[in-house]
Amino acid sequence: MILKLLLVGVVIYIVYTLFFKQKKNHTQKNESKNEPVNELIECPTCGVYVEVEEAILSGGTYYCSPECVDKAS
């Protein structure tokens, strides 16, 4: 009788770990794959907002275009 209860407990534990633990791991992996949102910055010369990746860095300040860099100099 006790052996049957232990066997049922082990089977329930195995089923739980196979189905429910994998779903949690997959959702955690998907959350870590989310791409970061690009940050917008304001050009100090003209006030236009531009993504940091597309901005021009000059003298420690980000600008939206080479024209704004020339105007600031």
Secondary structure, 3 states (H helix, E strand, C coil): CHHHHHHHHHHHHHHHHHHHHHHHHHHHHHHHCCCCCCCEEECCCCCCEEECCCCEEECCEEECCHHHHHHHC
